[in-house]
Amino acid sequence: MAFIVDTHMHLLAEDLVRYPLAPIGGQQSPWSKGASLTPEQFIAMMDAGGVARATVVQASTSHGYVNRYTADSVDRYRDRFVGVVCTDPLAPDAPDTLSYWIKDRGMRGVRLFTTGGSLPETYWLDQPETAPFFQRARELGIPVDIQIKRTGIGMVVNLVKRFGDVPLVLDHMAGPRLEDGPPYHEAQALLDLAPYPNIYLKYSTDNLREAAKGQSTPRDLLRTLIDRFGPNRMMWCSNFPASKGEPADPFGSLVKLAQDTLAFASPGEQAWLLGETAVSLYPDLRKP
């Protein structure tokens, strides 16, 4: 059986007194309103769907920079989860805050949220003020997830030139336009990132759905990306519960979508895309 890792899902607290809402931008994302997802509930879904491990990513448009629910949940289930927190790299204490979550609370990555949900696109990612934060990420040896739109890819190029040894993971692959199909001229800015070895692509349920429109197919998209970036720099994520599948099996059907889409790929490629790339970035995923 394949070792499958979901590299991006969100837990949502039931107890909003202990774990308050504090969405980035001040407005909660519609998908999270009135919702909760406990680690126990998600582990049951993982078991039913054949998913061995998961990366719990802080729900930025729900709990914002208050990472305690993510950290406390991961603490209880380190045999199944690693945690990715969300912090403000422009804050005066940004490097020390990052060190706290990584060294003191045992989280294994950080996500920078420049846009998404109701938050308008912002362009601070490559500003000089973020350099101390990225320097600390380098010292801690952690990957940095980046949520940007395709119009922000230029900021990533600027970052790579200064921090080429910090793994940078593009959430949702920066939302490329895909309807034109192979060779994906409208996604050229994304494809042009392939020569930078520290850039990783996190392809999500949303990407697979977008790739089924127009002249594109999910198979065409993944074949193009595998050939450009290599399978060892790509990893799958469900984006659950922001993304959901069939009502009868809202998580398991997303796992099946990923597996079915990869039916064309070699066993070695499938192993990387479904689990091994994630383990290379987050070695704790391999621990029994």
N, C-alpha and C positions, 0 to 999 in steps of 0.2 A: 504494500500500500504506500502511496506517495506521502511524503512528509510535507504537509500543507501548512503554510503560515498565512494568516490574514494580517497584512501589514498596516491596516488602517481601519479601526473601528472605534466607536465612541461609547463610553459608559455615561449614564446620566443618573444622578442621585435621586433617590426617593425623598430623603430627608433634606428639605431645602432650608431648614433652620441651621442644621449642622454644616451643610454644604450649600451655601447660598448661590443664587443666580447672580452672575456678574458679567454679562456678555460684552465682548469687545465691541466698541461702537455704540453700546447702550441699548441695542435692540436684539432681542432673542430671535434665533432662527426659527422659522415656522415649523420645521420638522421636529424640533425638540420641545415645542410648547406642550405642556401637559403630559409629557412623556417621561418615562424612567426606564433604565436598563441596568440591572445589577450584574455584578460579575457572575453570580451563580446562574442567573438566567442565560447569560451569553455562553457560559461554559456548557450548559445543556445543549444549546444550539450548535456549538462547535462539535460536541460529541456526536450529535445526530448527523452533522454534515461532513464528518471525517476530517475536521481541521484540528491539527495537533497543538498549535500555538497561535498566539495573536499579539500584535502590538497595539496597546491601548493608547490612543491619541487623545490628548485633552480636548474636550468639546469647547472650542474657543468661543462660539457664539451662544453658549449656554453658561458655562462656568468661568469663561474668560481666563484670566491669569491666576485664578484661585485653583491650584492644582491638587488640592488635598484629596478630593474624591478619587481621582486617578491614582495618586500615590498610595493611598490607603488600600484601594482595591488590589493593586499590583502586589503590595506587601503581603496580602493574604493568599495570593495564588501565584507565587513566583515559579511554580512548576508549569504554568500555562501562559503567563503574560510577561512582557516587558512593557515599560511605560515611556511615553514621549510627552513631555510637558510643553506648555506654551508660556513664554516669557516676553517681556518688552525689552528689546535690545537697545532702545534709546533711553531707558531709565538710567539715572546716575549710578545705581548699584547693579546694573545689568550683569556684569561678570560674576560678582559674588552671589547674586541670586541664582544664576545658572549653576555655580559650584554647589550651592546648597541642595538643589534638587537632584543633582547627579551624585555628589559625594555623600551627602547626609541622608538623602531619601532613596537612593538607589535607582533612580530613573536612568534610562540609557540613551535618551535622545531628546531633542528639542525641536519645536515647530515654530516657525515665524509666519504670522498670519497677516498678510498685507491686503487681502481682499477676500470677499466671500460673504454669502448670506446678504445681509443688508448693509455691509460695510463697503463704502466706495473704494475704488482702486487707489492705492497710495504708492509712492515711489521713493521710499526712504532706505530701501534694502542695501544699496551700495554706497550710502553716504558715509563720509569719514567718521561720523559719530558712532557707527556700528562696529568699527574696527576692534575696539577692546572686547566686545562680545565675541566676535569670531576668533580673536586670538585666544580667548579662554576656551572656546569650543575645541580649538586645535590642541591646547594643552590637556584638556580632558579626554581627548581622543574619541569624540562622539560625532555621529552624523547630525546634520541640520536639515530638517524638512522645511521646504519652502512652499507656501501657498501663494501663487501669483497667477495672473492672467497671461495669455500669450504676449500681450503688449508689454509685459515686464521682463521678457527674456533678456533684453539688453543689460538689465541689472545683474543677472546671473553671470553673464560673460565678464562684466567688470569684477565681480566677486572672484571668479575663477583665476583671474590674473593676479590677485593678491593672496588668495587662500586656496591654492591649487592642491593642497594636501588635506583639506577638510571635505569629507564626503557631503555632497549636496544632493538632496533627494527632492525631485520635483513632484509635488502632490498633483494628482490628476494630470500629470504631464503638461501642466500649465494650460490645459484646456485648448488644444490645437483645433483648428478647423480641418475637417476630414472629408467633407462631402465630395470633393473633387476626385477622391480615390487615388490609387497609385499613379505616379510616384509622389503624390502628396505635396504638390508645389505650395499649397496654402499653408502647409505646416513646415516650410523650409527653415524657419528660424529655430524650431525645435530640432530638426534633423541636423542642423549645423552645430549643435552642441556635442555631437558624437565624438569628435576628437579629444574632448576633455575627459580624461579617465576618472575624475572624481565626481562626475555627474551621473546620478542614477535616476531612472524613471520609475515612478509608481503609477502603474496603470490601473484604473479603477473600473467599477461597474459602469460609471457614467461614461468613461471613454469607450468601453465596449458597445454601449448603446448608441453613442454618437457615431461610431464606426460602422454601424449597420444602416446608415442613411446615405442617400445619393449614390454616387459611383463607388463608394467604399464598402468593404466588408470587414468584420473584425479579424478574419484570417489575414486579409491583405495588410491591415495595419500592423498586426503583430509580426508578420513575416518581414515587413519593411524595417521595423524597429529592431528586431533580432539581428538582421543582417547589418544594420548600422551600428548599434550599440553593443551587441553581444548579449546573450541571455544572462550573463553574470552581472549585468548592470540594470536589470529589469526585475520588477516584482509586482505581484498581484495584490489588490486590496478590495474588500467588499464595499467600504465606506458605509457600513451598516451602523446605526439605523437611519442615517440620512438618506441612504439608498436602500430600497427594499425590493424583494422579488415577488413571487406569486403569493397571494394571501394565505394559502394553505401551508406554505413553507417559506416565509419571507427571507430567511438567511440561507437555508440549504439550497434554494433555487439559484442564489447568486454564486455559490460554490460550483454548482453544476454548470452554470453558464461559463465560468472560467475554465473548467475542465473540458467542456465540449468545444470551446473556442480553440483550445490548444491541441485538439486531436491531430492536427496536421504536423505538429512539431515532433522532433525526435525525443526519445525518453530523457536524454541528457538535458535538452533544452527545457522540457517540461519540469524537470527536477529543479533547475535553477529558478525558473519563473515562479514556481509555486512554493518554493521554500528555501533553497540554498542561498540565493542572493540575500534574502532577509537574514539568514544566519551569519553570513559574512559581515553584515553591518551590525548585527546585534547578537554576538556570540552566546549570550545567556539564553537565547531561544533553544539552544541545543542541550542545555543542562537537563538531566532527568528530574 
